[in-house]
Amino acid sequence: MEVTQAGSVVQGAQPESVRMADSDLQPTLNFAALPRGWEVGAGVPISIPASLRQPAHANRFAPAFAVAFGVLFAIFAVNIGTAHAAWSRVANLFSARPGENFLLFDRMEPQKQAETLLELAVGRSEGAADQISARVENWQGSIKWDSQIATLTTAALNSSDLRVRESGIEVELAAYGLAKNSASLDYLLNTAASRNHEKKIWALWALGLMANRGVGTDRVAQVLTAHLKDSNEDSRRWAVEGLALAGSAQTIEPLLQTMHDDPSPNVRERVACALTECGMFTREQRLTAVPQLLNDTDDPSLDAQTHALAFQALADITRQRMPNDSEVWRSWYDSTKGDLF
């Protein structure tokens, strides 16, 4: 399954890094359920206060980690094939001597630097992710969100390489001017409590990105976990997405509980994806979900759809293909679990 655009499968050849594993689960960033009116080029659904934005060229040599939201709009109006075409135009320029060719970026405007480096990162060019980390602080206040960045961050966040996903997060932060600091965290926490639905779900997503970069991780996990109990299905779904992006081991258990208890099939499906392919969990973290998923495969309190999701999640996490038979899976797990952990 490949990255979807407005709920449909994008056809045609794509870079290896944007292909999803063979799975019945929807890939990361399937945003067909977002409120109408959110479009590429419309910008962040809320106005980020200027006091939260880092000035251009601040902390020139500081370590660069980034978070922001932007990709919520990408899936509606851009095609991942654009990223593939753009990558093809630049790949040959940098594949032979990447160390020397990266010096050419010093002559580019920040917007073009960000676009080209993220193209290279999606294509797994050696050194591209490091270059993004080294330069992203200089891009603050100097690059903007547009359809090209939207395409590339979508591709990056669907990569099977977590480092490429991190690069996508970094570029999003720079494009939206949301600094990685306590002031931004407080702003997002307040926005997550907003009565405005669009602002709220934006903040739930952005909090996950912020937590992934090490800003208020424990606090964010608590807030997002609390939102898993919201009466609004959409809010619960985006709390799931935020927890997946946070990538913290402490969020595995509440996600599993949500997959077991949530009344919405859509929310349960998003949890299954979060535990298997979406977000920022490591494989080792995902493997810790296996025992509970085994229990879910034949729990009589669960419906057939949730049983099927549990089997699919087991297959994706363990990379095993076996019948949807609980006893077969338990026998396999009992004989191999010592090698899994």
C-alpha positions in Angstrom: 0.0 0.0 0.0 1.3 3.4 -0.9 0.7 6.9 0.4 -2.9 8.0 -0.1 -4.1 11.3 -1.3 -7.6 12.3 -0.1 -8.2 8.6 0.6 -7.2 7.1 -2.7 -4.1 5.1 -3.6 -1.5 7.0 -5.6 -0.6 5.0 -8.6 2.7 4.7 -10.4 6.3 4.1 -9.3 7.4 5.9 -6.1 10.8 6.1 -4.3 11.4 3.1 -2.1 11.3 5.3 1.0 7.6 6.3 0.5 6.3 2.8 -0.1 4.5 1.1 2.8 4.9 -2.5 3.8 2.3 -5.0 2.6 -0.5 -4.2 5.0 -4.3 -3.7 5.2 -3.8 -0.8 7.5 -3.9 2.7 6.2 -0.5 4.4 6.0 0.6 7.3 8.1 -1.0 10.7 7.4 -4.4 9.6 5.9 -6.2 12.9 6.5 -9.4 12.4 4.5 -11.5 13.1 7.7 -10.1 16.6 8.3 -12.6 19.5 8.4 -13.4 21.0 5.0 -11.5 24.2 4.1 -8.0 23.0 5.1 -6.0 23.2 2.0 -2.4 23.4 0.9 -1.2 27.0 0.9 -3.8 28.0 3.5 -1.1 27.8 6.2 -1.4 26.7 9.8 -5.0 26.6 10.8 -4.2 29.1 13.5 -1.9 32.1 13.8 1.3 31.3 15.7 2.2 34.3 17.9 5.4 36.1 16.7 6.9 35.6 20.2 7.1 31.9 19.6 9.0 32.2 16.4 12.8 32.0 16.3 14.4 34.8 14.4 16.3 33.8 11.3 19.9 32.7 12.0 19.4 32.5 15.7 21.6 29.9 17.5 23.5 29.3 14.3 25.5 26.4 15.6 23.0 24.9 18.0 21.9 21.3 17.6 18.9 21.2 15.3 15.7 19.3 16.2 12.4 20.4 14.8 8.7 20.0 15.3 5.6 21.5 13.6 2.4 20.5 12.0 2.1 21.5 8.3 1.6 18.0 6.8 -2.1 18.0 7.8 -2.8 19.9 4.6 -0.5 18.1 2.2 -2.6 15.0 1.6 -5.5 17.0 0.1 -3.8 18.8 -2.8 -0.4 17.3 -3.6 0.8 14.1 -5.2 3.7 12.2 -3.9 4.8 11.6 -7.5 5.9 15.3 -7.5 8.4 14.4 -4.9 9.6 11.5 -7.0 10.0 13.7 -10.0 11.8 16.4 -8.0 14.1 13.8 -6.5 15.0 12.4 -10.0 16.1 15.9 -11.1 18.6 16.3 -8.3 19.7 12.8 -7.3 22.4 12.5 -10.0 24.0 15.7 -8.9 24.8 14.5 -5.4 25.2 10.7 -5.6 28.8 10.6 -6.7 30.4 13.0 -4.2 27.8 14.0 -1.6 30.3 15.6 0.8 31.6 18.0 -1.8 28.3 18.7 -3.5 26.6 19.7 -0.2 28.8 22.8 -0.3 26.7 24.0 -3.2 23.8 24.5 -0.8 25.5 27.5 0.8 24.8 29.4 -2.4 21.0 28.5 -2.4 18.2 30.5 -0.8 16.9 28.8 2.4 13.7 27.7 0.7 15.6 25.8 -2.0 18.0 24.4 0.5 15.1 22.9 2.5 13.4 21.5 -0.5 16.4 20.0 -2.1 17.8 18.5 1.0 14.5 16.9 1.9 14.2 15.5 -1.6 17.6 13.9 -1.0 16.7 12.6 2.4 13.6 11.0 1.0 15.8 9.4 -1.6 18.2 8.1 1.1 21.1 10.2 -0.1 24.0 9.9 2.2 24.5 12.9 4.5 21.2 14.6 3.6 19.6 14.1 7.0 22.7 15.4 8.7 22.7 18.5 6.5 19.1 19.2 7.5 19.9 18.9 11.1 22.9 21.2 10.7 21.0 23.9 8.7 17.5 23.9 10.1 18.1 26.5 12.7 19.1 28.9 10.0 15.9 28.3 8.2 13.7 29.6 11.0 11.9 32.6 9.7 13.3 32.2 6.2 11.3 29.4 4.6 7.6 29.0 4.1 5.1 26.2 3.8 4.1 25.6 0.1 2.9 22.7 -2.0 6.5 21.4 -2.6 7.3 21.3 1.1 3.9 19.7 1.7 4.7 17.0 -0.8 8.1 16.3 0.6 7.1 16.2 4.2 4.3 13.8 3.4 6.8 11.5 1.7 9.3 11.9 4.6 6.8 11.0 7.2 5.8 7.9 5.3 9.4 6.7 4.9 10.3 3.4 6.5 13.5 5.2 7.8 12.9 6.9 11.1 15.7 9.3 10.4 14.0 10.5 7.2 10.8 11.0 9.2 12.7 13.1 11.7 14.0 15.2 8.8 10.4 15.8 7.7 9.5 17.0 11.2 12.5 19.3 11.2 11.5 21.0 7.9 7.9 21.4 9.1 9.0 23.3 12.1 11.1 25.7 10.1 8.4 26.2 7.5 5.8 27.1 10.2 8.1 29.0 12.5 7.2 27.1 15.6 10.3 27.1 17.9 11.2 24.1 20.0 10.9 25.6 23.5 8.7 25.8 26.5 6.8 28.8 25.3 5.7 26.8 22.2 4.8 23.9 24.4 2.6 26.0 26.6 1.0 27.5 23.6 0.1 24.1 22.1 -1.1 22.8 25.5 -3.5 25.8 25.7 -4.6 25.4 22.1 -5.3 21.7 22.7 -7.9 22.8 25.3 -9.6 25.1 22.7 -13.3 24.8 22.0 -12.4 25.4 18.3 -12.2 21.9 16.8 -9.7 22.8 14.1 -7.4 24.4 16.5 -7.7 21.5 18.9 -6.8 18.7 16.6 -4.0 20.8 15.1 -2.5 21.1 18.6 -3.0 17.4 19.4 -0.9 16.6 16.3 1.7 19.3 16.9 2.1 18.2 20.6 3.1 14.7 19.4 5.7 16.2 17.1 7.0 18.5 19.9 7.2 15.5 22.3 9.2 13.5 19.8 11.8 16.2 19.8 12.2 16.0 23.5 10.1 19.0 24.6 7.8 18.2 27.5 7.5 14.5 26.5 6.0 13.3 29.8 3.6 16.2 30.0 2.5 15.8 26.4 2.0 12.0 26.9 -0.3 12.7 29.9 -2.3 15.3 28.0 -2.8 13.3 24.8 -3.7 10.2 26.9 -6.4 12.2 28.6 -7.8 13.1 25.2 -8.2 9.5 24.4 -11.3 9.7 26.6 -12.8 12.7 24.7 -16.5 12.3 23.7 -15.6 13.5 20.2 -14.4 10.7 18.0 -12.2 13.0 15.8 -10.4 14.3 18.9 -9.6 10.8 20.1 -8.4 9.9 16.6 -5.9 12.9 16.6 -4.8 12.1 20.1 -3.9 8.7 18.8 -1.9 10.3 16.0 -0.1 12.6 18.4 0.8 9.7 20.7 2.2 7.8 17.8 4.3 10.7 16.8 5.6 11.2 20.3 7.2 7.8 20.0 7.5 7.4 23.8 7.4 3.9 25.3 5.0 5.1 28.0 2.3 5.7 25.3 2.1 2.0 24.1 -0.1 0.9 27.0 -2.8 3.6 26.6 -2.8 3.0 22.9 -3.4 -0.7 23.4 -6.2 0.1 25.9 -7.8 2.4 23.3 -7.7 -0.3 20.6 -9.4 -2.6 23.1 -12.0 -0.2 24.4 -12.8 2.6 21.9 -16.2 2.4 20.4 -15.1 3.8 17.0 -13.7 1.3 14.4 -11.8 4.3 12.8 -10.1 5.1 16.1 -9.2 1.4 16.6 -7.8 1.2 13.1 -5.6 4.3 13.7 -4.3 2.7 16.9 -3.4 -0.5 15.0 -1.4 1.6 12.5 0.2 3.6 15.2 1.5 0.4 16.9 2.7 -1.1 13.6 3.9 1.4 10.9 2.8 4.9 11.7 4.5 7.5 13.8 7.9 7.3 15.5 8.1 4.2 17.5 11.1 2.0 17.2 10.7 -1.7 16.3 11.7 -2.6 19.8 9.0 -0.5 21.2 6.4 -1.9 18.9 7.4 -5.5 19.9 6.3 -4.7 23.5 2.7 -4.6 22.2 2.8 -8.2 21.0 1.6 -9.9 24.3 -1.5 -7.8 24.5 -2.2 -8.1 20.8 -2.1 -11.8 21.2 -4.7 -11.6 23.9 -6.9 -9.4 21.7 -7.0 -11.9 18.9 -9.5 -14.1 20.7 -10.9 -11.8 23.4 -14.6 -12.7 23.4 -15.5 -9.1 24.4 -14.1 -7.8 21.1 -15.7 -7.8 17.7 -14.4 -9.5 14.5 -12.9 -6.2 13.2 -10.8 -5.7 16.2 -9.7 -9.4 16.1 -8.6 -8.9 12.5 -6.8 -5.7 13.4 -4.9 -7.5 16.2 -3.8 -10.2 13.7 -2.7 -7.7 11.1 -0.8 -5.7 13.7 1.0 -8.9 14.9 2.0 -9.7 11.3 3.3 -6.2 10.6 5.2 -5.9 13.9 6.8 -9.4 13.9 7.1 -9.6 10.1 5.6 -13.0 10.1 2.8 -14.3 7.9 0.6 -16.9 9.6 -3.1 -17.8 9.6 -5.4 -15.7 11.8 -5.4 -18.4 14.4 -4.7 -17.4 18.0 -3.2 -20.8 19.0 -0.8 -20.8 16.0 0.4 -17.3 16.9 0.8 -18.1 20.6 2.8 -21.3 19.8 5.1 -19.3 17.6 5.5 -16.5 20.1 6.3 -18.9 23.0 9.0 -20.6 20.9 10.6 -17.4 19.7 10.0 -14.6 22.2 13.5 -15.0 23.7 14.9 -13.9 20.3 12.5 -11.0 19.8 13.5 -9.0 22.9 
